[in-house]
Amino acid sequence: MSHSRVPRPRRFLVCEPRHFAVQYAINPWMHQDTQVDVDLAQGQWAELIRAYRAHDHVVDSVEPVAGLPDMVFAANSALVVAGRVFGSLFHAPQRRPESTAYETWFKGAGFDVHRPESVCEGEGDLVPVGGYVLAGTGFRTTRAAHQEVQEFFGVPTVSLQLVDPYFYHLDTALFALDDGPEANIAYYPEAFSPGSREVLRRLFPDAVIATHEDAMAFGLNSVSDGRHVFISPRAEALAGRLSRHGYVPVPVDLSEFHKAGGGIKCCTQEIRS
């Protein structure tokens, strides 16, 4: 069955974890007394980049900035659709300088960047799939930003209410499996309000459902190219379900980044041209 899934080459933007650390606490995963093994983090991150390139994806890198320990989480910097860049405005003041660093990279690469007026944390809360932008709110990105996104891209934006602080970004509770004719997602229903769960059931009746254990293992902070799913090795049940749906799990361990509440997708910004 897996042969029916066709991968699509992607272009990713990442940031080396040269300055990665847990220096403050802005989500339930973070504790200020946590020690980060920087060498281990560097090795895990490098393995992710090798996995992407081994599957024929293009990887660009932005220069990390000292004093910005969360800059490694490139997904939060923007949403890029059809070559148009909707930038970020972080909720936490500690992260706000990241927006300028990423904006500088995008402009240097020839992109114009729209600066949001409302708090918006890029692909952390914005997932384009099936002709929509699924948009999370509740902890970081605001509903006002969802309206800005819809006006900027001209794509229907579907607001989804997150209710569990452990799943503070949409990309910790949901990811796109395929955005082609068979557009589909995987998600953890209990991360969402009852109304939002019903919206997802209606839009994606064949979605792959994750367990609480999968979600807490950062299994939904995954990246799919339409066939291969780069996924936390601890999300074993979800990997099995994906395999039964014809996807090929590619386990990549980013456990050191879990200390800051991030994983594979958090470290990966997709540039959709």
N, C-alpha and C positions, 0 to 999 in steps of 0.2 A: 504493500500500500504506500510505503514511503516514496516509491518512484513517481507517484502522481504529484508530489509536491515539487515545485520548481523554485529554486533560490533566485533572488534578484540581487545583483551586486549593489552594495551600499557604499556611501561615503560617510565616514564618521569623524568627528572632532573630539579629541581627548586632551587631557592635561596630566602630565607626569606628576606623581605624588611626592615630589621632592620636599615639599614643606608640609605634608600631611601630618596632622596631629589632632587630638581632641583637647582644645583649649577652653571650650565653653560648652554649655548644655542648652540646646535649642530643640531637642526632641527626646523622647523617652529612652532612646538607645544610648544617648550621650551622657557620660559622667566625667566631670572635670578631673578626677583623680586617675582616669584611665591612661595607661601607658601604651603607646603605639610602637610596634616594632617596624621602624621605617624600612629596614632592609627587606623584611618579609612583605610589607606593602608594595615596595618597588618590584619585587619578584612576582607577586601575584598580578599586579597591573601589567607587567611586561608579558606575562603568559596570556592575558586577555588580548593584548595587541597581536601577539603571535597567532592566536586562534582566529582573530578576524582576518589577518592577512593570509593565513593558510586556507581560508574559505573565499579568497579572491575579493575581499573588501578593501577599499581605499581608506587609509587612516591618516588624518592630519593631526597635528599637535600644536596647541597654544603654549607659549612659554609660561611656566608657573611663576607666581609673584610671592615673594617672601612676605609673611604676615597674613596670608590668606590660606589657611590650612584646609578649607573646604573647596578650594578652586578645582581640585581633582574631580569634583562632581559636575562634569561638563554639561550634563543634561539640563541642569537648572538655569543655564545661561540664556536660552532662547528657544523658540520654535521656528524651524525653517521649513517652508512649504513652497514648492515651485520657485525656488531661488529667492524668496522673500523672507526677510528675517524680522521676527517680532522679538524684541529683546526682553530683558528682565528688570524687575524692581523687587529686590528681596525683602521679605518680611523682617528678618533679623538684621539689625544695623551692622553686625560683624561681617555679614556677607555682601553688603551693598557695593563695596569697591570691586567685587568680581565682575559686575555688569560692565564697568568701564574697560577692564582688561579684555573681556571677550568682545566687546564692541570694537575695540581697536583691532583685534584679529580679523573680525568679519570685514571691517572697512578695508584693511590691508589686502584682503583676499578679493576685493572688488564688489562687496555687497553693501547695499544701503541697510541701515538698521533703524527700525521703529522703536522708540523708547515708550514703554507703557506709562500711562498716568496712574494706574492702580497697581497694587501689589500683584506681581505675577512671577512665578518661578519656572518659566519655560516648560520643557518637556517633563519636568517633575510633576506638573499638573495638567498637561495638555498632550493628548494622544490622538493624532489624526488617523482615522480608520473608517472604511466603509462610506466615504463621502461626508463624514462628520468630523468635528474635533470634539472628542470627549474631554470634558474639562472638570477637574476636581476642585472642590472648595471645602472650607470647614476649618482648616488649620493654617494654610499659607495663601495661595492664590484666591483673590476675591471674585465675587460674581460680577462686579463691575469690569474686571479684567476680561472675563468671558465675553462680555459685550464688545469690548475693544477688539478682541481676537476675531470675532465674527465680522465686524465692520472692516477690519484690515484685510482678511483673507477672502471674505465673501463666501465663507463655508459655514453651514449650520453648526452651531456650537451647542452641545448638550451638557448642561450643568449637572454634576453628580455630587451629592453631599457625602463627604467622608465623616465617619462618626467615631472611629477608634484612633486615639493619638499615636498608637504604634504604626499606623498606616496613614501618616500625616501628609504624604504626597500620593497622588493618583498612581504614580509609577511604582509604588510599593504594593499596590493592591490589584493592578490590572496591567496587561500589556497586549499589544497588537500581534497576532500570529501571522496574519496575511492581510494586505490591503489591496489585493487584486479582486477579481470577480468573486472569489470565495472569501471575502473579508470576514475575519473572525478574531476573537479575543480569548484570553484566559483571564480569570479574575477570582477574587475571594469575596463572596457575597456579603459576609458579615462586616466587612469594612465600610459598607454603604448603608445609608438610610433606607427604610422600606420602600419609599417611592423610587429612589434611585435604583434599587435592586430590580424593581418592576420594569423600569425603563431599559435596563440592560437585558432583561429577559426578553423583552419585546424586540429590541434591536438585534440581538445576537442569540437566537434560541438554541443554536448549536455550540455555544461557547464551552470551553474547557473549564471546569470548575475545580478550584484548588481548595485544599483543606487548610485549617488553621495552622497545622504543622508546616505545610508547604509555605504559607505566607510568612510565618515567623522565621523561616529559613531563607528569606529573601528570594523565594522561588518565582515570585511575580515581578521581581526587579530584573527581568530577563530581556534579551534582545533576539528577535527572530528575523531571518532574511526570507521567510516564506517557506523554508524547508528546515534549515538548521536553527535550533534554539539554543543560544548561549545562556546557560542556566546554572544556578548554584547546585553543587553536587549533593547538598543535604536535602534538596527538594525531591526526594526519590519517588514519592507517590505521584507528584505532578509530572515528573519525567516519564513515568510509566504511562500515564494518560495521554501525554503528548505523542508518545511512540504509537499508541493504539490509534491515534488520529492521523498518523502518517508523517509526523514530524521526527526529526533526528536530533535528540538532545546532545549538546556539546557541553559537558560539565567544565566549569571554570571556577576555581575557588578564590573568592575575594573576601574571605572571612575577616581579614584585618580591617576592612572598610566597614564591616557591620558595626564596629564599635562607634562609628559616627552616624549610623543609620542609613548607610548606603551600600550599593552592590553594583552589579554589572551595568544595568541601565543607567544608574546614577552617574557612572563614569563615562557615559557614551551619549554624545550629542549627534543626531543624524542630520546631515545636510541633504535635504531633498531638493534636487535641481529641477 
